[in-house]
Amino acid sequence: MAAWVFPVNVDDAVDATQFTIAFFATLLTGEAVIFALSFSAASSWPSLRAIDSHIAFREWVLAGWVAAMFTAGGLLWQSERSTTYGALLFLLANCFGIFSFVRLFGLASVGGRNRLLRRTLSLGLTELHVRQSSMNEELSDDPVVSAYLGALDQVISSNDPNGIRNLVLQLTGMNVPAPANEDAAALHLEVLHRLCRAALVRGTDPVVVVGCAESIVESLVRQVRALPDPAVALGEASRYLAWLGSTATLMSHRGIASKRAARELVALCVASRRLVLRQADPDPVSVSSSADMGSVFDNPAAMVLWARDFTEYHGSDQAGAFYGVHQFLTGQKFLGNYWDGASVLSETRTSLYGGPDTPPTDTPEARASRELFGSVVEFDRYWALVSVNAFATLRDVRIAHPPELVRPEFTPDPQLLGAYLRTFASHRWFSDAGSAQRTLGTLMVRADGPDSPWSLARARTDRSLIRTPAPRSEPQDRPAAMVLAVAARLAPLAPGEPDEELQAFLAGLSTPALKAAAGLAARVLPGADGVDDPRAAVACGLRVLQLVGGHTRMTT
């Protein structure tokens, strides 16, 4: 309107345009210099599209092009209004250019780039979740996530610690709203795995990796209450950390990974699992902040799902985790000491379903747990299946545990192993070989109904987007571990106790089943390796259960 109402002569408009074009060119040159010094044209993170969107570069250049067209058209047709409009538009383009220049200059710093990339990653995950609802797109198929992971692989390959820290900072600093935050949790675990793998096999500085990994786990824990299913996220994290600790130990023993890297990763696994445990326990032993108070789970199904995953791969604090499980399911604290041989699961069973002289507990938590399990038969079956996976994924006791990898709750101590296994072995609802045979047959051939606790937990895991490299198998695919899980419930828990029922149960097994169970016992139970007779091998291995509570018996 100004150009139409107050046009100036062509010469004045040309003179003004010359100054504005000079400043326009100066800004353009400045942006080119900053871009050349701060970014790589081949980089996909940040991408040119993300930078352009942030600094509005195309809009700025478009405004300058329109101004040039009006100015040139006015000169050709001697139109004062057109040249005046072009001159004024160049002034506006220069104001726009200052804005773009300042925005780009902010990206020249690490903090500015991290802020942009946090927003880019958060927006990309939000849009990915929308597409997943219609196209079932995988996390790795998203171009934003793919660019981020590509940049992570690049800085790992170049062994750039600052680059690794910046990328992890972008991940842990983003804020993704629900339900897209489930993709963010999956990305947390994917980045954690890539960093730990780099420390083990690619020589990346383990101190840098562990520092970044700790911040990733802490970020996941901070966000877990807002996730659609916290139990699946914490369960997958627990399984992965246990698997990572065992893998680091094995790779260190074989000389594939350095002792320094394995030591740092084992310490990370133990500390991180303890942090996860504090989130699940309704009354943790210690807390670091008010955020650790109270369990993140809101129903028994979530707690038993997490307990199923927490007890796999011989991770730390397995026996201690059942204190929180008992309190969550029954509403009462467990006052026994598993080191003295106290049975947490047996006490939980008695609290929920009563005993010969004990009525069932009538608390809101106990009623909700009974509604989940239904009958005591389903309760026993669920924890039997959990124990099968626990037996199957124990570390190989034949491999020497490097002394530099010894940590609290992560040692080759047979008594600690016995305490873990006794948690399941003392959960006994049969006492003779015939009942044990029937229990084994039922575990092997009976399919779980869609409303059973095990099927519900499996369905929740299958629905989740969160995956880790830790292998997952169903108990029915582990018949040798199933035999050991049943045999452990007949094994003597104290020296001098008779083992006739255990021997009778083993004698009733087929030769292939007995040999498979003996092979697994030789791998995971101390004292079983080198015993020729399969029945004797299983019985010798299960004597590890008798190591628990020995100090109490000696005192008595």
N, C-alpha and C positions, 0 to 999 in steps of 0.2 A: 504493500500500500504506500509505503514511503517513496519507493521508486516511481510509482505511478503518479503520486501527487506532487512530489518535489524532485523531478529528474534534474540531473546536472548535465552540463555539456559533455560531449564525448571526450575531449582532451582531459578534463578534470577526472573523469571516471577512469581513463587509462592510467593517469599518473597515480591515482589511489590504488589501482589494481597492481601496478608494478611493485609498490611497497608490500602489499598483502601477499603477492605471489612469492616475493623474496622471503618473507617470514614463513610462509607455508613450506617452501623448500627447505628452510633451516630446520623446522620441526621434523619434516620427513627425514632429513639427513640424520638428525639426532636420534630418532627412533631406530633408524637402520644401524647406527653405531651401537646403541644399547643392545639391540637384538643380536648383532653379530658377536658381541662380547659375552652375552649372558646365555644364549640358547644355541642349540645345534639344529641345523635344518633337517637333520636325519632323525632327531629325537621325536618319539611318539608320546613322551611324558615329560613336560606338558606338550600336548599336540598344538599345531599351529591353529587349529580350529578353536581350542580352548583359549589360547592367547588372544586371538582375534575377537572372540566373544567378550573377553574381559576388558580389552582396551578400545573396542568399537572402531577398529582400524578401517574396515571396509566402509562403514558409514561415513567416516571422516573423508576418505578418499572420494567417495561418491559425491559428497557435498562439494568438494573442490572441483570435481569434473563438471557438475551441473553449473557451478559458477563460471567456469571457463567457457562452457558452451553458450551461456547467455551473453557473456562479454564478447566472445567472438561473433556471435550472431548480431549483436548490436553494432559492432564495428562494420560488418559487411553490409548491413542494411541501414546504417546511419540512424539507429534507434537509440535515443538518449535514455528512454525508460529501460531498455534491455541492458545497456552497458551499466546504468546505475544499479539495476537489480543484480547484475553479475558482481559489481564491486562490493555491494553490501553483503552478498552471499559469501564472498571471499572473507570478509570480516568475521562472519559467523563461523565459517569453516576454520579460521584460525583459533577462535575461542574453543571450538570443538577439538582442535588439534592440541591445544594446551591440556585439556582434560585427558585426551588419549596419551599424551606424553607423560603426564604425571602418573597415570595408571601403569604405563609400561615401566617407568622408572621404579615404581614400587615393586614390580616383578623382578627387577635386577637383584634384589636382596633375597637371601634364603627364606627369611620370614614371609616375605610377600609371595614368593612362589609356593611355599607350603600352605598359606591361606587359600590361594587359588586352587591348588590341587586337592585340598581337603573338600572344598565346595564341589569341585569337579567329580571327585570320587563319590561323595555323598549323593549328588544328583544322579550319577550313573547307576548306583545301586538302587536308588528309588525307582528310576525308569525301568531297570532290569526286572524288578519285582512285578511291575505292571505287565511287562511282556511275558513273564513266566506264567501268569495266570491264564494266558490265552495260547501261548506257543510252547510252553514247557521248556524254555531256554535254559541251558546250563550256565553256571557262573562263569566258567572259563570262555564261553562264547561271546560274552559281552565285550564290545570294543574298548570301553573305558577300563574295565578290569583287566583285560588282556594287555593293554598298554601299561597299566600299573605293574603287573607281574613281569612284563618284559623289561621294564626299567629296573625292577628289583633284581632280576637275573643278570642284567648288565652290570650293576654296581657290585654284585657278588663276584662276577667273573673278573672285574677289574680290581677287586679287593679294596673298595673305597669305603672306609668306615663312616665317613661323614655322609656319603650318599645313602648308605644303609640306614643310618639314624634318621635322616630326613624323611625317607620313605616310610619308615615305621611311625614317625611322628605324624605324618599325614594320615596314616591309618587310624592311629589311636586318638587323634584329635577331632575326627569327623563326628558329626551327629546325624545319624540316620533314623528317621521316625519308624515306628512299628507300622506294618509288619515287615517292611523291607530290612529292618535291622537283623533279621535272620540271615540274610545274605551277607551282611557285614560280619556277623559271627563266623560264618563259614569262611569268609576271606581272612579273618584273624587266624584261624587254625591253618589255613593254607600257607599264609606268610610265615607262621611259626614253623611249619614243617620245612619250608624251603630254607629258612635260616639255619635250623638245626642240621639239616642234611649238608649244607655248605660247610658247617663247622666240622662235621664228621669226615666228609670225603673230599672236600675241595680246599681245605687248609685255611678257611676264613677264620680270622681272629676269634677264638671262642669267648673272650671277655666281651667283645663288641656284640657278638651274637646273643650271649646270655643277658646282657643289659637290655638289649632290644626285646628279647623274648619275655623277660619279666614284665616290661611295660605292656606287651601284647596281652599276656595273661591277666594282668591287673585291669586293662581296659575291658577285656571280655567279662571279667567278674563285675566291674562297675555297671555294665550295660545289661547284665543277665536278668535283672528283675523286670526289665521292659520287653524281654523277648517273648514271642508267642508261646514257646515251650522251654522254660529254663532247664528242665530236667534233661532233655536231650542234649542241649549245649554243654552243660556241665558233665554229663555222662561221657560224651564224645571227647571232651577235653581230658577227663580223667583217664579214659582208656588210652588216649594217645600219649599222655605223659608217662604212664606206666610202660607202655610199649617202647617209648623212646629210651627210658632208663635201661630196660633190658637190652635193647638193640645197641646202645652205646657201650654197655658192658661187654657184650659179645664181640663187637668190632674192635674194642681196645684189646681184648684177649687175643684176637687173631692178628693184631698188628695193622689193621686197616685204618683205624682212627688213632690219633695221638692220645696219649694218656691225659694230657692237659685238656684236650677237648672233651673227652669222655668224663673227666672229673667235673668240669664245669657244668656239663649237661645233666649229669646225675644229680648234682646239687640243685640245679634248676627244677628238675622233676620232683624231687622230694619237697622243696619249698612250695612249689606251685600246687601240688596235690593237697598240701596242708591248707593252702589258701582256699582251694575249692571246697575242702571239707568244712571249713568254717562257714561257708555260705549255705551248706546243706544242713548242718547241725542246728537244731532249734536252741540249744544252749551250749555253745562251744566253750572249750576249756579256757581259751584266751581269745581276745579280740584286739584288733589294732585300731578300730574306729567303731562308731555307732552303726555304720553300714553293715558290720558283720553280725549284728544282733538279730536273732530270729532267722529261721530257715527261709530261703527264697521259694520253697515249694509250698503249695497251698492245698495239696491233697495227697493221700497215701499212694496213689498210683504214680505220682511224680517221684516220691521218695524211693519206692521199690525199683523203679526204672533206673534211677541214678545208682542205687546200690548194686544192681546187676552189672552195670558198666564199671563201677569203681573197683570191684573185686577181680577184674580180669588183669592178666599180664603181670601178676606178682608185684603190683605197685605197693608203695609205702602206705602205712596207716590203715591197713585193711581191717584188722580186728577192732581198732579204736573207732572206726566209722560206724560199727553196729551199735554203739552207745546212742548215737543220734538217731539211728533207725528205730531202735527200741522206743525211745522217748516220743518220736514223732508218731509211731503207730499205736502206742498204748496210752500216751499222755502221762506216763510215769517214768522217772529216771531209773536207770539200771545201776544198782549200787554194788554189784559184784566186780571182781577183778579178773580179767581173762588170763592174766599171768598166774593166777592161783587156780586156774582151771574152771572158772565160772562160765556157764553157758548162756550167752546172750540170746541166741535164737530159741533155745528151750524155754527161757523165761518169757520171751515174747509170745511164744505159742501158748504157754500157760495163762498169761495175762489176757490174751484174746479169747481163748476157748475154754479156759478153766482146767483144773486137774481133779484128781480123786477127792481132795479135800479143799479145793480152791475154786471159788466161783469166778466166772469171767469178770474182767474189769468193765465197769459201766461208766466210761468217760466218752465225751464226744469223739475223741481221736480213735478210741477202741471201736466204737460203733461204726465209724467211717471205714476203718480197716476191715472189719468183719463184712461190711457191705462190698468192699473190693474183692476180698478173697472168697467170700461165700462160705464154703465149708472148710473144716480143718484139713480135709484132703487136698484142696487146692493150695492152701497155705504150705503144706509139706511139699507138694509137687513143685511149687514155684522156687522155693529155696533149694530143693534138690537140683533143679535145672541150673540155678545160679552156681551151685558148687561144682557142677560138671564143667562149666566153662572156666571156673577158677582153677581146678585141677589141670585142665588141658593146657593152660597158658602159663604155668609156672616156669621159672627159669631152669635151665639145665644145671643140676647140681654137680655134674661131672666136670664142668668147666670151672677152673679156679677163679674165684672172685678177686680181682686185683685189689690189694690193700688200699691203694689211693682212692678207690671208689666207695669205700665203706662210709656210710652216712647213717644217722639215726633212722631206724625203720627200713634201711636198705643195706642189709648185711648178709653174709652167708651163714649166719648163726642158725643152726638147726632148731634151736628152741623158738626163735622168732617164727620160722616156717611152721613149726608145730602149733604155735599159737594161732596163726592164720588158719590152718587147716582144722584145728580143733573147734573153731567157731562153727564150722559146718558139721564136723564129725560128732559133736556132742548134741546135735539136733537129731534125736532118735525117736522115731515113732514105731519101730519094730525092733525085736530083740532076738529073733531066731533066723536060721538060714532059709527056712521055707518062706517066711514073710519077705526076706530080702530078695529072694528069687522072684517072687511075684511083683515086688516093687520095681526091680530091674526090668522085668518084662513090660510092665505098665509104662515106665519111662521111655522105653525104646519104641513101643508100637502104638501107644495111644496118642492121638492128635489132640492138640489143645483146641477147645471151642473158641469161637470168636469173642466171647465175653470173658474168657479166662484172663487172669492177670498177665500171664506170659504173652498171650496174643495181643492184648491191649498195648503192652510195652513195645512189642515188635512193630505193631502198626504205627505207633507214634514215631518210632525211629525211622521207619520206611517213608513216612510222610515228610520228614524233615529234609531240608536242603543241606544240612550240615553233614559233611563226610570227612573222614581222616584216612590216612594210609594204613592204620592198624587193622589187620584182617578181622573180619567178624564171621562167625559160624554158628549154626544152631547146635544145641546139645545133642540132637539125634544124629548129627554128623560126627560125633566124637564118642563112639561106643567104648573105647578103652577108658576114657575119662569117666564115663557113666559107670563102668564096673568099679573103678576106684572110689567114686563118690558113694556108692552103696556099701562097698566093703569097709570104708572108713567108719561107717555108722555101726559096724559090728566089731571093729578093732578094739582091743583093750585100751583104756585111757590111763591106766596106772600099772606099774610093774606088778606081776603076780596075778593079775586078773586072767581068768581062763579065756582061751581063744578058740574053743571048740566050734562055736557057731561060725566064726570067720572061716575056719578051715573047712567046715562043711559047705559053706556058701561057695568057696573057691573050688572045692572038689566037684560041685554040681555044674560048673561052667564048662562050655565046650572048649576043646583044646585051642582053637584059633582065638577065642575071646580071652582065655586065660593068658596066652602068650602075648597078645596085644596089651593087656593090662600090665603084665610084667615088664614089657618093653617101656611103657610109659612110666611105670614106677621106677625103673632103672634111671630114667632121665630126670625125674623131678623129685624123687624121694631119696634122702641119704641112706646108705646102707643096702640099697636094693641092687645096685650095679655089681656085677660079678657073681651073683648067686644063680646057680644053674637051674635049680628047680623053680618054675614060675610061681607056684603057690608060696614057697618060702620067700621068694623075692618080694612079693606083694606084702606078706606078713612082716618081713624085716623092714621094709620101707615105711609101713604104717606105725612102726614103733616110735617114729618121731612125735607122735601124739602124746607119748608118755613123758616126754621131756618137760611138758608144761606142768607147773605146780609142784615140781620136784623139791623146791626149797621149802614149801609148806609141809610136804610129807616128811622131809628130814627133820624139821622142827618138831613135828608131832612125835 
